[in-house]
Amino acid sequence: MGNVVSSHLDEGKREMITARTGQVMGEFGRLYEQQYPVALFNSVRFEIEGNISPQSQLLHRKAPLEDKSIFSGMLFQYLEENKKWRNRFFFVPDSYVISYYENKLAYDRGLHPKGAISLAGYRVLGSLEKYLELLETTLPGVKAKAGSAPPLKCATQFPILLWHPYARHHYFCVTTEKEQQKWLAVFQDCVRHTNNGLSEDCKVQTPAFTDAVRLYRQARGQYSTWEMMCGTPTQILANLVMENLVSELRDLIAVRLKGKAFDRQRNWMLISDAVYSLVQEQVKAQYEAVLQKCEAGRPPLEATIRTDMDQIVTSKEHVTSKMCALVLPKADKLLKASIQPYISSVLEALMEPTSRGFAEVRDVFFRELVDVSKNMLNGGSKEKLGEQMEKVSMLAFHPVKMQSCYEKVEQLHLEGLQQRFDVPSTSVFIQRAQILMREQMDNAVYTFEQILHQSLEGHSGDDLAKIIQRCQDRVIKKYDYDSSTVRKKFFREALLQIFIPYMLKQLSPPFAAELPRFRELIFEDFSRFILVENIFEEVVLQSIMKDIMMAVKEAAVQRRHNLYRDSIVLNNSDPNLHLLDDNPTIDWTGEYGGQGDHTDSGESHKRRRMKQVVSMIQVDGSHPLPYESCLEVPGVGGIVEEGEGKGTDTHSAPSAEESHQETKSHPESAPPLTNGTGQKEDGQKVQADPPKAVAQKEEEMRPPTESAPQAVEKKSPPTESAPQAVEKKSPPTESAPQAVEKKSPPTESAPQAVEKKSPPTESAPQAVERKVHLESPIQDAASKSAIESAIQEIENAVLGEDSGLLSEPEEQVVHKSASLNPELERPAPGKKQDTLTAVPESEKPPGDSQPHEHKEAVAKPSIPEGDEKAGAATAHPEQMAVTPPSDSETGEEVSGKEPVSEPGAVQEP
């Protein structure tokens, strides 16, 4: 890149650039020194005579973005030096001048940024096709062949491109469409703000500067609105120099550029950027010298103006009357023939999209307050209100939320009228309307904050929604009035900017020779404050101003686009409200949220604590962007972001909290391994079924019976050798169905997945409860017989030391519970006491054809560590469901609460 610039910008061309810059600045400096006393006189006169414009009903925030930033985040930036993409951290402060750092850590540490980008005069593009169309305008006559490779190989399908007619172009990429839309809105807001670089608070310097630039261009036959009148004074003057210099340099350098069409266009943009930077340096020094000279002579000029104000005004009115007699006849003739027929159509083209944009501002403001009211209705407190209002306070500067408002105005078009009145672009009017919309939104939000804060003083916090509603209605009415006033003023100014250049272009040549004789009517002492060129423009403006005012007034009378009539003037309608204008900005989170300022005042801490208007982009499933920025993106494939840590594996070990919750919800199930598998006794690993899969298996393996509620739950996989009964705390046996298990280690039979508490139903098999509530009565008398038979069987099988498993009080409870329902059905004689449901041959687990040898009926339970909640050290028969002896072919698990009848079993009372 450096070789391209240095080889084409030799010493001779640099001297030529310096000479052209000096010529432009010399002429501009002369005009600026002439316009400065005139602007000073108008400022002092305005100050003395007072403001006659309608009073604003809304309050105005003085420092809206104090200690705030707009946005920050990571972007992939294309570097011209090495033709690679780098992942860098971008920060948008309240000045809207973008800074970018090597990574976020560099920003947090307060290091100097890698560079800064001022977007004044740029265009933000979201597609490569639009960029290529603008790129072809840089070198007229140089056009790429159809089907040729593009000059830029975007790394993703979501590019963000910044185009400028003179400065360097910037290329960025993001990985998602959501990120692209948010960054496009942020960059467009930066362009909108930086284009409005001339401060309206400078009542002398700004008018003098704009008039000098306008007169300079008019002297060269350029009367139309200039779309490059954007940025700071230095940038505007550099654009003024480049307007003619770039064509001269293009004729000298373009013929010497080599390579393909895209290569020549890009090389030319690099050369143009170098020239633009050089011109800005020279222009800045010369403009500051002119400004210092004028500011040094301001005190004596202001003293003369204040002393001779009346005489200056009289002299100016005398010259104006003489000029009106000469100019107005021809101006009226031009006005009737070429202007009046088109005023209404141009006004309609301006009013429609602009009014929709201001109406959208009203709707967005209303919706935000409705959301706040809803949150307060749902049990909101003052702390929650503080959090909500902290977000609402920066609504006007949230480019994403305001994007819908801005898009309404972007539909402004003047087809057919632009060529007639020499209007090159409507971007000037669109951006001006958008800036006014943002100001009105911020005024409405700030007024609502002050009124709400005043209403909450001494309030207990009840009925917050009603207070918000009253404040909202009050502010909406004021917004409607101010919106109408601002729009009518905007329409008048836009019509003047469209028609006045056209009229001046038609009238200036005929009167150019007659204007010098009016200088003889001005006293020499007042000649610095009265210029005939300015008076001529004022006369032309007066000739058309009456028709413009009448057109806007008629639109308001017809109630078109919600405009108030001029007769509706609200002066001092709410005098107490304007007393709040001097109040400081409200810190909602600090006052209502209890988050005071931290004592750490370090620069890095201040950067981290700076509040950001737009929230960070959170992409679902994405990893955090790394601190390192040396990510090289190959080709046009997807950008692979290297996270600081690996993503969470879906099969990784659960956390301790999750494991504890799983144990509580499924206490009977065997604990899974950390990799998500179950265990078998022989050491093999079996993939554990999730709860939904287990339930589905149970549904499929349910025996086809509807005779009684099922108290059996089958949870063994089909690979097991024997059907398992549910054990409470006894080790498994291989020959008979196992007893109910409470907390047993996984065995060869099956990992148990018994639910903790599930009420018995008639349609599904029931899981065994972890603890049988002894207080609940036994609902079926058959259960009594089953339990007594099982207890007797256990007592005969176990050792003598285990014969006394049931304590006397608990035994009484069991007999008492069983005796509560003596009239319930008993099994029919001749039937098996256990009344187990037979399992069809098709549903038998494989390998279950031979009954297993009964080795041990019940073993002494083992209590694991930390199982103090189990109660006693030994288990009790009431707390376990036991299985009476039966064939291994009918191997269903029995809960011990309710027996399951065989299909077709006859029961007698």
MOMO-V743407 format. One record per backbone hydrogen bond with DSSP energy under -0.5 kcal/mol. CO is the residue of the C=O (numbers start at 1). NH is the residue of the N-H. If there is no record, write none. Layout:
# MOMO-V743407
CO NH
CO NH
This chain:
# MOMO-V743407
1 5
2 6
3 7
4 8
5 9
8 10
10 14
11 15
12 16
13 17
14 18
15 19
16 20
17 21
18 22
19 23
20 24
21 25
22 26
23 27
24 28
25 29
26 30
27 31
28 32
29 33
30 34
31 35
32 36
33 37
34 38
35 39
36 40
37 41
38 42
39 43
40 44
41 45
42 46
43 47
44 48
45 49
46 50
50 52
63 66
65 68
67 611
68 94
69 613
70 614
71 92
73 90
75 77
75 88
76 173
77 86
78 80
79 83
79 84
84 79
86 77
86 88
88 75
88 90
89 101
90 73
91 93
91 99
92 70
92 71
93 96
96 98
97 93
98 117
99 91
100 114
100 115
101 89
103 107
104 108
105 109
106 111
107 110
115 100
117 98
117 119
119 122
123 125
123 163
125 161
127 131
128 132
129 133
130 134
131 135
132 136
134 137
135 138
135 139
139 142
141 143
145 148
152 154
158 174
160 172
161 125
161 163
162 170
163 123
170 162
171 78
172 160
173 76
174 158
176 180
177 181
178 182
179 183
180 184
181 185
182 186
183 187
184 188
185 189
186 190
187 191
188 192
189 193
190 194
191 195
192 196
193 196
195 197
195 231
197 199
199 202
201 203
202 206
204 208
205 209
206 210
207 211
208 212
209 213
210 214
211 215
212 216
213 217
214 218
215 219
217 220
217 222
218 221
221 223
225 227
226 229
228 230
232 236
233 237
234 238
235 239
236 240
237 241
238 242
239 243
240 244
241 244
241 245
242 246
244 248
245 249
246 250
247 251
248 252
249 253
250 254
253 256
253 257
254 257
260 264
261 265
262 266
263 267
264 268
265 269
266 270
267 271
268 272
269 273
270 274
271 275
272 276
273 277
274 278
275 279
276 280
277 281
278 282
279 283
280 284
281 285
282 286
283 287
284 288
285 289
286 290
287 291
288 292
289 293
290 294
291 295
292 296
293 297
295 298
297 301
298 302
299 303
300 304
301 305
302 306
303 307
304 308
308 312
309 313
310 314
311 315
312 316
313 317
314 318
315 319
316 320
317 321
318 322
319 323
320 324
321 325
322 326
323 327
324 328
327 331
328 332
329 333
330 334
331 335
332 336
333 337
334 338
334 339
335 339
335 340
339 342
339 343
340 343
340 344
342 346
343 347
344 348
345 349
346 350
347 351
348 352
349 353
350 354
351 355
352 356
353 357
354 358
355 359
356 360
357 361
358 362
359 363
360 364
361 365
362 366
363 367
364 368
365 369
366 370
367 371
368 372
369 373
370 374
371 375
372 376
373 377
374 378
376 379
376 380
381 385
382 386
383 387
384 388
385 389
386 390
387 391
388 391
388 392
389 393
391 394
392 395
394 397
395 398
397 399
398 402
400 403
402 405
402 406
403 407
404 408
405 409
406 410
408 411
409 412
414 417
414 418
416 420
417 421
418 423
422 424
426 430
427 431
428 432
429 433
430 434
431 435
432 436
433 437
434 438
435 439
436 440
437 441
438 442
439 443
440 444
441 445
442 446
443 447
444 448
445 449
446 450
447 451
448 452
449 453
450 454
451 455
452 456
453 457
454 457
456 459
461 464
463 467
464 468
465 469
466 470
467 471
468 472
469 473
470 474
471 475
472 476
473 477
474 478
475 479
476 480
477 481
478 482
479 483
480 484
481 485
482 486
483 487
484 488
485 489
486 490
487 491
488 492
489 493
490 494
491 495
492 496
493 497
494 498
495 499
496 500
498 502
499 503
500 504
501 505
502 506
503 507
504 508
507 511
508 512
509 512
511 514
511 515
514 517
515 518
516 519
517 520
518 521
519 522
523 526
524 527
526 529
526 530
531 535
532 536
533 537
534 538
535 539
536 540
537 541
538 542
539 543
540 544
541 544
541 545
542 546
544 548
545 549
546 550
547 551
548 552
549 553
550 554
551 555
552 556
553 557
554 558
555 560
556 559
559 562
560 563
565 568
567 569
569 571
570 572
572 575
574 577
574 578
576 579
577 580
578 581
579 582
580 583
586 588
587 591
588 592
588 593
589 593
589 595
594 596
602 606
603 607
604 608
605 609
606 610
607 610
611 69
616 618
617 619
618 620
619 622
624 644
629 87
629 631
630 632
631 633
632 634
634 637
638 640
639 641
641 643
649 652
655 659
656 660
657 661
658 662
659 663
660 664
661 665
662 666
664 667
665 756
666 669
673 676
676 688
677 673
678 686
680 683
684 680
686 678
690 694
691 695
692 696
693 697
694 698
695 699
696 700
697 701
699 702
703 705
711 895
713 715
717 720
718 846
725 727
727 741
728 742
728 743
729 862
735 852
740 727
740 728
741 728
752 670
754 668
756 770
761 710
771 773
772 774
773 776
777 779
780 783
780 784
781 785
782 786
783 787
784 788
785 789
786 790
787 791
788 792
789 793
790 794
791 795
792 796
793 797
794 798
799 802
800 803
803 805
805 807
807 811
808 812
809 813
810 814
811 815
812 816
813 817
814 818
815 819
817 778
817 820
818 821
819 822
821 824
825 782
826 908
828 831
832 835
834 900
838 840
840 843
841 844
845 848
853 855
861 863
862 864
864 867
867 870
868 871
870 872
876 879
877 880
880 882
881 740
882 884
887 890
889 891
890 892
899 901
902 905
905 907
906 828
908 826
